Amino acid sequence: MKKALCDKDPSVMACALNYFLDEIRKRPNDYKDLVNHFVVILKQIIDHRLPRDYDYHRIPAPWIQTKLLEILSYLGAEDETTSK
């Protein structure tokens, strides 16, 4: 599933986020090593590096951004180092 995060097709990456969200809810400590990957994906989205097909009223991939923020909230909960 980690390879799916780096897939060239943004739809594959977005689907992988659903898997990671479910797993991170159960065991966030097992996935702390992926924080940088999630942040990089979020930065790419914010920088409009996804195709315009993923924009919604000129907002880049809002549903993917929301999913990433939810994942990061679980990973950073009660962990100041990860939150930074």
C-alpha positions as CSV (number, residue, x, y, z in Angstrom):
1,M,0.0,0.0,0.0
2,K,2.9,2.3,0.5
3,K,3.7,2.1,-3.2
4,A,0.2,3.3,-3.9
5,L,0.9,6.6,-2.2
6,C,3.5,7.3,-4.9
7,D,1.5,6.1,-7.8
8,K,1.4,8.4,-10.9
9,D,-2.4,8.2,-10.9
10,P,-3.8,10.5,-8.3
11,S,-6.9,8.3,-8.0
12,V,-4.8,5.4,-6.9
13,M,-3.1,7.6,-4.2
14,A,-6.5,8.9,-3.1
15,C,-7.9,5.3,-2.7
16,A,-4.8,4.3,-0.7
17,L,-5.5,7.1,1.7
18,N,-8.8,5.4,2.7
19,Y,-6.9,2.3,3.6
20,F,-4.3,4.3,5.6
21,L,-7.0,6.2,7.4
22,D,-8.7,3.1,8.6
23,E,-5.4,1.5,9.7
24,I,-4.1,4.7,11.4
25,R,-7.3,5.0,13.4
26,K,-6.5,1.6,14.9
27,R,-2.7,1.8,15.3
28,P,-1.3,5.3,14.7
29,N,2.1,4.5,16.1
30,D,2.7,1.9,13.4
31,Y,2.5,4.6,10.7
32,K,4.4,7.5,12.2
33,D,7.2,6.9,9.6
34,L,4.8,8.0,6.9
35,V,4.1,11.5,8.2
36,N,6.6,13.0,5.7
37,H,4.9,11.2,2.8
38,F,1.5,12.5,3.7
39,V,2.9,16.1,4.1
40,V,4.6,15.9,0.7
41,I,1.3,14.8,-0.9
42,L,-0.6,17.6,0.8
43,K,2.0,20.2,-0.4
44,Q,1.8,18.8,-3.9
45,I,-2.0,19.2,-3.9
46,I,-1.8,22.8,-2.4
47,D,0.7,23.7,-5.1
48,H,-1.8,22.6,-7.8
49,R,0.4,19.7,-9.0
50,L,-2.6,17.4,-9.6
51,P,-4.6,17.6,-12.8
52,R,-7.3,20.3,-12.8
53,D,-9.8,17.4,-12.9
54,Y,-9.4,17.1,-9.2
55,D,-10.2,20.8,-8.5
56,Y,-13.6,21.8,-7.1
57,H,-14.4,25.4,-7.7
58,R,-10.7,26.1,-8.1
59,I,-9.9,24.4,-4.8
60,P,-7.3,21.7,-5.4
61,A,-8.6,18.3,-4.4
62,P,-10.5,19.3,-1.3
63,W,-11.6,15.8,-0.4
64,I,-8.1,14.5,-0.6
65,Q,-6.9,17.4,1.5
66,T,-9.5,16.7,4.1
67,K,-8.5,13.0,4.2
68,L,-4.9,13.9,4.6
69,L,-5.6,16.3,7.4
70,E,-7.6,13.7,9.2
71,I,-4.8,11.2,8.8
72,L,-2.3,13.8,10.1
73,S,-4.5,14.6,13.1
74,Y,-4.5,10.9,14.2
75,L,-0.7,10.7,13.7
76,G,0.0,13.9,15.6
77,A,-2.5,13.4,18.4
78,E,-0.6,13.7,21.7
79,D,2.7,13.8,19.9
80,E,4.2,17.3,19.7
81,T,7.2,16.1,17.6
82,T,5.1,14.5,14.9
83,S,2.7,17.5,14.9
84,K,5.6,19.9,14.1
